Amino acid sequence: MTPKLAAYIAAGKALDADEREIAALALQQVDASDQAAIDDAWDQVVGRRLDEIVSGKVEPVSGRETIAIARARSAARRK
């Protein structure tokens, strides 16, 4: 963590709960041009993934199976 970030965090902790909430929401906001770029990137990803499923290049995995895979990989990393 940089000293600048540590100072911002310390200043944030000095705020009351309402001010912290407002600051957190403000930090999460993205301006319109950045959001448009993010949306375009996601549209490309979704389109590519859909094409992969439709073409048979990849096979969909159920949500439960995905969670099981993630848990197994996480457990393996902890060893």
C-alpha positions in Angstrom: 0.0 0.0 0.0 1.3 3.4 -0.9 1.6 6.1 1.7 -0.9 8.2 -0.3 -3.4 5.4 -0.2 -2.8 4.8 3.5 -3.4 8.5 4.2 -6.7 8.4 2.2 -7.8 5.3 4.2 -6.9 6.9 7.5 -8.8 10.1 6.5 -11.8 7.9 5.5 -11.8 6.2 8.9 -12.2 9.6 10.5 -15.5 10.2 8.6 -18.8 9.4 10.2 -20.8 6.5 8.8 -22.9 8.6 6.4 -19.8 10.3 5.0 -18.0 7.0 4.6 -21.0 5.6 2.7 -21.1 8.7 0.4 -17.4 8.5 -0.2 -17.6 4.7 -1.0 -20.4 5.3 -3.5 -18.5 8.2 -5.1 -15.4 6.0 -5.5 -17.4 3.3 -7.2 -18.9 5.5 -9.8 -17.6 5.4 -13.3 -18.0 8.3 -15.8 -20.2 7.7 -18.8 -17.3 7.3 -21.3 -15.5 4.8 -19.1 -18.8 2.9 -18.6 -19.4 2.8 -22.4 -16.0 1.2 -22.9 -16.7 -1.3 -20.1 -20.1 -2.2 -21.6 -18.5 -2.6 -25.0 -15.8 -4.9 -23.7 -18.4 -7.0 -21.9 -20.6 -7.2 -25.0 -17.6 -8.6 -26.9 -16.9 -11.2 -24.2 -20.5 -12.3 -24.0 -20.7 -12.5 -27.8 -17.5 -14.6 -28.0 -18.6 -16.9 -25.2 -22.1 -17.4 -26.8 -20.4 -18.1 -30.2 -18.2 -20.7 -28.5 -21.2 -22.5 -26.9 -23.3 -22.4 -30.1 -20.4 -23.7 -32.2 -19.8 -26.5 -29.7 -16.2 -25.3 -29.1 -17.0 -25.3 -25.3 -19.6 -27.1 -23.3 -21.6 -25.2 -20.6 -21.0 -26.2 -17.0 -23.8 -26.0 -14.4 -23.6 -23.5 -11.6 -23.3 -26.2 -9.0 -20.4 -27.8 -11.0 -18.7 -24.5 -11.4 -18.8 -23.9 -7.6 -17.5 -27.4 -6.9 -14.6 -26.8 -9.3 -13.8 -23.5 -7.7 -13.9 -25.0 -4.2 -11.6 -27.9 -5.3 -9.1 -25.5 -6.8 -9.2 -23.3 -3.8 -8.6 -26.2 -1.5 -5.7 -27.5 -3.6 -4.0 -24.0 -3.4 -4.3 -24.1 0.4 -2.3 -27.3 0.6 
